[in-house]
Amino acid sequence: MADAQQIVPDTEHRGLVGLLPVAARPYALLARFDRPIGWWLLFWPGAWAVALSKGAVERWDLILWLLLGSIAMRGAGCVYNDIVDRDLDAQVARTRSRPVASGAVSVKAATIWLALLCLIGLVVWLQLHWPARLVALASIAPVAAYPFMKRITWWPQAWLGLVFSWAALVGWIEIGTYPLLPLALLYTGCIAWVIGYDTIYAVQDIEDDALVGVRSSARAMGRHVRGGVTGFYLVALACWAAAIWSLRPDPLALATLLPMAAHLLWQVATLNPQDGANALVRFRSNRNAGLLMFAACFVVGQTL
């Protein structure tokens, strides 16, 4: 058997994917099951919204459904993205080994796999009430448009922010307890957070993106990447603080954000935009940042 690292390069879980039957491995890689950071980042805004709206205890089942939906729909999004971007991916060193770009999975097989993942998403969607279902359905258009954004704008990360923060809208509307102002502030903060962390991710591809004409916020910021990411993180923290204050105007409530603020500060203070490995570690650390923010939302939500 080939070495697991050769079978599943650039992955967080080589051993687990290496245990799968050979025929199944490309599909696991296509849905990025080996890289859980993606579905964690998709999941956290929804969990934050449920916790901040005082639903973390009573609606713990909703949090689990959002987690399952994030895994399935993030996988579906990756499959769709790889189908659309197969020609571009083949020209970039980091992505040319992806299953569709490399030919390991045909476009037809990838489309069938996409449909199966969407069926799991449908099961999750059916657990919601109709207002939240309609909000979830409204995400289809921006999700479908995302792969094309890197061709037409220097800020595809901003569009990704709209998409990857959508679970916050679904979770908040499903709980249906509090007004929309805190949700608007929470959602806006999530968008800024996504732009920040995905810019960190994008610095890995600056040279290849320039060669093939792909645009990104990392290229737009140039040598000001660290300052730009810092700015977006500050906007995120300000929006989240305003969301908390609108629900509970108490300095102690704002203090719950301090661990999250410290973590984001560590990311930008130690970021080396010239070192792809350094950037990847800081990008993946946002899984932990999400947990810190969830703790803040949980504490505030349970004291309302």
PLY file of the C-alpha trace (Angstrom):
ply
format ascii 1.0
element vertex 304
property float x
property float y
property float z
element edge 303
property int vertex1
property int vertex2
end_header
0.00 0.00 0.00
1.23 3.50 -0.79
2.32 5.73 2.03
-0.66 7.50 3.60
1.00 10.88 3.18
1.27 10.30 -0.57
-2.34 9.13 -0.76
-3.74 12.20 0.99
-1.27 15.07 0.75
-1.72 18.36 2.63
-4.31 16.98 5.02
-4.90 17.03 8.76
-5.92 13.38 8.99
-3.75 11.27 6.69
-4.15 8.16 8.80
-7.96 8.21 8.88
-8.32 8.79 5.15
-5.62 6.22 4.48
-7.78 3.60 6.24
-10.62 4.08 3.75
-10.95 1.77 0.75
-8.85 3.06 -2.14
-11.95 3.83 -4.24
-13.48 5.96 -1.45
-10.46 8.13 -0.70
-10.86 10.60 -3.57
-14.45 11.30 -2.53
-13.46 11.94 1.08
-10.77 14.31 -0.15
-13.18 15.97 -2.58
-15.56 16.81 0.29
-12.55 17.82 2.45
-13.52 15.37 5.19
-9.80 15.22 5.94
-9.77 18.97 6.67
-12.38 19.61 9.37
-11.39 23.25 9.80
-13.77 24.18 6.96
-16.89 22.80 8.56
-15.90 24.14 11.97
-15.70 27.63 10.48
-19.07 27.18 8.77
-20.64 25.84 11.97
-19.44 28.32 14.58
-21.53 31.38 13.58
-24.70 29.30 13.85
-23.70 27.97 17.25
-22.88 31.50 18.40
-26.31 32.75 17.34
-28.09 29.94 19.18
-26.00 30.52 22.32
-26.35 34.32 22.30
-30.12 34.05 21.86
-30.29 31.91 25.02
-30.95 28.66 23.17
-27.78 26.65 23.84
-29.30 24.56 26.64
-32.92 24.20 25.55
-32.02 23.73 21.86
-28.84 21.70 22.14
-30.32 19.48 19.44
-30.36 22.44 17.04
-26.63 22.95 17.60
-26.01 19.31 16.67
-28.19 19.60 13.56
-26.28 22.72 12.55
-23.04 20.79 13.00
-24.23 17.95 10.77
-25.50 20.42 8.22
-22.18 22.26 8.24
-20.24 19.05 7.58
-22.52 18.02 4.73
-22.94 21.41 3.10
-19.32 22.39 3.44
-18.52 19.12 1.69
-21.10 19.88 -0.99
-19.70 23.38 -1.41
-16.18 22.02 -1.88
-17.36 19.51 -4.48
-19.23 22.24 -6.38
-16.26 24.60 -6.11
-13.88 21.93 -7.44
-16.15 21.16 -10.39
-16.30 24.84 -11.33
-12.61 25.52 -10.66
-11.13 22.33 -12.10
-9.22 24.17 -14.84
-7.84 26.83 -12.47
-6.98 24.23 -9.82
-4.91 22.30 -12.37
-2.67 25.37 -12.77
-1.97 25.96 -9.05
0.62 23.84 -7.26
-1.37 23.51 -4.02
-4.61 22.51 -5.76
-3.61 20.53 -8.85
-3.81 17.25 -6.89
-7.48 17.79 -6.01
-9.58 14.84 -7.22
-11.47 16.55 -10.04
-8.54 18.66 -11.25
-6.26 15.62 -11.27
-8.83 13.36 -12.94
-9.14 10.98 -9.98
-12.89 11.73 -9.90
-14.88 12.48 -13.05
-17.19 15.48 -13.24
-20.19 13.12 -13.49
-19.16 11.17 -10.38
-18.48 14.41 -8.51
-21.96 15.67 -9.42
-23.57 12.51 -8.03
-21.52 12.87 -4.83
-22.66 16.51 -4.62
-26.30 15.40 -4.82
-25.84 12.84 -2.03
-24.31 15.45 0.26
-27.17 17.82 -0.51
-29.64 15.10 0.53
-28.05 15.09 3.99
-28.43 18.86 4.02
-32.10 18.39 3.15
-32.61 16.19 6.20
-31.13 18.94 8.40
-33.25 21.59 6.64
-36.41 19.64 7.47
-35.63 19.93 11.19
-36.13 23.71 11.03
-39.32 25.75 11.24
-40.45 27.54 8.09
-38.97 30.99 8.80
-35.52 29.46 9.30
-36.05 27.15 6.31
-36.66 30.16 4.08
-33.54 31.87 5.40
-31.53 28.72 4.73
-32.93 28.48 1.18
-31.87 32.06 0.50
-28.24 31.00 0.88
-28.30 28.92 -2.30
-27.73 31.87 -4.67
-24.69 33.36 -2.88
-23.21 29.89 -2.40
-23.59 29.13 -6.11
-22.01 32.47 -7.06
-18.98 32.21 -4.79
-16.62 30.19 -7.05
-16.93 32.90 -9.70
-16.09 35.80 -7.38
-12.33 35.28 -7.62
-12.63 35.96 -11.33
-14.50 39.27 -11.03
-13.48 40.91 -7.74
-10.36 41.43 -5.66
-12.44 40.61 -2.57
-13.88 37.10 -2.97
-13.20 36.76 0.76
-15.99 39.27 1.40
-18.44 37.11 -0.54
-17.19 34.07 1.37
-17.95 36.03 4.54
-21.58 36.37 3.48
-21.78 32.62 2.82
-19.79 31.27 5.76
-21.68 33.46 8.24
-25.13 32.40 7.02
-25.66 29.85 9.77
-25.88 32.76 12.23
-29.02 33.95 10.42
-30.51 30.46 10.43
-29.78 29.78 14.09
-31.07 33.14 15.32
-34.29 33.01 13.30
-34.91 29.41 14.40
-34.72 30.41 18.08
-36.85 33.50 17.35
-36.49 35.07 20.80
-34.73 38.39 20.37
-34.87 41.38 17.94
-32.85 41.58 14.75
-30.34 44.30 15.71
-28.08 41.94 17.70
-28.27 39.46 14.82
-27.27 42.14 12.28
-24.27 43.07 14.43
-23.30 39.45 15.04
-23.57 38.65 11.32
-21.56 41.70 10.27
-18.84 40.77 12.76
-18.77 37.25 11.37
-18.26 38.58 7.84
-15.29 40.67 8.99
-13.86 37.65 10.84
-14.15 35.49 7.72
-12.43 38.12 5.57
-9.61 38.23 8.11
-8.98 34.51 8.44
-9.48 33.75 4.75
-6.99 36.46 3.84
-4.51 34.63 6.06
-5.34 31.44 4.17
-4.98 33.18 0.80
-1.38 34.30 1.41
-0.34 30.70 0.66
-1.40 31.15 -2.97
-0.35 34.72 -3.75
2.33 33.77 -6.28
0.27 31.09 -8.04
-2.84 33.28 -8.02
-0.88 36.07 -9.69
0.31 33.70 -12.41
-3.17 32.42 -13.30
-5.00 35.70 -12.75
-6.98 34.73 -9.64
-7.85 37.69 -7.39
-7.86 37.70 -3.60
-7.81 40.07 -0.64
-4.27 38.90 0.14
-3.11 40.12 -3.29
-5.11 43.34 -2.91
-3.50 44.10 0.46
-0.01 43.26 -0.76
2.61 43.99 1.90
-0.10 45.34 4.21
-1.67 41.92 4.86
-0.99 41.92 8.60
-2.42 45.41 9.03
-5.42 44.60 6.87
-6.25 41.43 8.77
-5.86 43.33 12.05
-8.36 45.91 10.81
-10.95 43.30 9.91
-10.50 41.51 13.22
-11.02 44.82 15.07
-14.23 45.41 13.10
-15.40 41.91 14.03
-14.71 42.46 17.72
-16.42 45.86 17.66
-19.54 44.41 16.03
-19.68 41.49 18.44
-19.23 43.84 21.40
-22.10 45.98 20.10
-24.27 42.87 19.68
-23.61 41.82 23.26
-24.13 45.35 24.58
-27.48 45.63 22.77
-28.66 42.58 24.71
-26.91 43.17 28.01
-25.36 46.65 28.54
-22.86 45.53 31.16
-19.03 45.83 31.07
-18.80 42.32 32.52
-20.66 40.99 29.50
-18.13 42.66 27.20
-15.31 41.08 29.21
-16.38 37.68 27.87
-14.85 38.75 24.53
-11.36 39.21 25.98
-10.15 35.61 25.34
-11.33 35.85 21.72
-9.66 39.24 21.33
-6.40 37.89 22.74
-6.46 34.94 20.36
-7.04 37.10 17.30
-4.26 39.44 18.45
-1.92 36.45 18.70
-2.79 35.46 15.12
-1.84 38.80 13.60
1.12 39.42 15.91
2.76 36.13 14.93
1.64 35.99 11.29
4.43 35.74 8.72
2.84 36.38 5.30
5.96 35.03 3.58
5.65 31.65 5.29
2.78 29.51 4.02
3.10 27.00 6.86
2.92 29.81 9.41
-0.21 31.19 7.75
-1.89 27.78 7.63
-1.38 27.25 11.37
-2.91 30.64 12.17
-5.81 30.02 9.79
-6.58 26.65 11.34
-6.39 28.13 14.85
-9.71 29.84 14.15
-11.34 26.57 15.13
-10.20 27.39 18.69
-11.20 31.03 18.23
-14.71 29.80 17.43
-14.85 27.89 20.70
-13.76 30.99 22.64
-16.48 33.05 20.98
-19.05 30.33 21.66
-18.11 30.44 25.35
-18.65 34.21 25.36
-22.05 33.89 23.67
-23.06 31.07 26.01
-22.22 33.04 29.16
-24.01 36.16 27.94
-26.99 34.23 26.63
-27.50 32.31 29.83
-27.50 35.51 31.89
-30.13 37.37 29.88
0 1
1 2
2 3
3 4
4 5
5 6
6 7
7 8
8 9
9 10
10 11
11 12
12 13
13 14
14 15
15 16
16 17
17 18
18 19
19 20
20 21
21 22
22 23
23 24
24 25
25 26
26 27
27 28
28 29
29 30
30 31
31 32
32 33
33 34
34 35
35 36
36 37
37 38
38 39
39 40
40 41
41 42
42 43
43 44
44 45
45 46
46 47
47 48
48 49
49 50
50 51
51 52
52 53
53 54
54 55
55 56
56 57
57 58
58 59
59 60
60 61
61 62
62 63
63 64
64 65
65 66
66 67
67 68
68 69
69 70
70 71
71 72
72 73
73 74
74 75
75 76
76 77
77 78
78 79
79 80
80 81
81 82
82 83
83 84
84 85
85 86
86 87
87 88
88 89
89 90
90 91
91 92
92 93
93 94
94 95
95 96
96 97
97 98
98 99
99 100
100 101
101 102
102 103
103 104
104 105
105 106
106 107
107 108
108 109
109 110
110 111
111 112
112 113
113 114
114 115
115 116
116 117
117 118
118 119
119 120
120 121
121 122
122 123
123 124
124 125
125 126
126 127
127 128
128 129
129 130
130 131
131 132
132 133
133 134
134 135
135 136
136 137
137 138
138 139
139 140
140 141
141 142
142 143
143 144
144 145
145 146
146 147
147 148
148 149
149 150
150 151
151 152
152 153
153 154
154 155
155 156
156 157
157 158
158 159
159 160
160 161
161 162
162 163
163 164
164 165
165 166
166 167
167 168
168 169
169 170
170 171
171 172
172 173
173 174
174 175
175 176
176 177
177 178
178 179
179 180
180 181
181 182
182 183
183 184
184 185
185 186
186 187
187 188
188 189
189 190
190 191
191 192
192 193
193 194
194 195
195 196
196 197
197 198
198 199
199 200
200 201
201 202
202 203
203 204
204 205
205 206
206 207
207 208
208 209
209 210
210 211
211 212
212 213
213 214
214 215
215 216
216 217
217 218
218 219
219 220
220 221
221 222
222 223
223 224
224 225
225 226
226 227
227 228
228 229
229 230
230 231
231 232
232 233
233 234
234 235
235 236
236 237
237 238
238 239
239 240
240 241
241 242
242 243
243 244
244 245
245 246
246 247
247 248
248 249
249 250
250 251
251 252
252 253
253 254
254 255
255 256
256 257
257 258
258 259
259 260
260 261
261 262
262 263
263 264
264 265
265 266
266 267
267 268
268 269
269 270
270 271
271 272
272 273
273 274
274 275
275 276
276 277
277 278
278 279
279 280
280 281
281 282
282 283
283 284
284 285
285 286
286 287
287 288
288 289
289 290
290 291
291 292
292 293
293 294
294 295
295 296
296 297
297 298
298 299
299 300
300 301
301 302
302 303
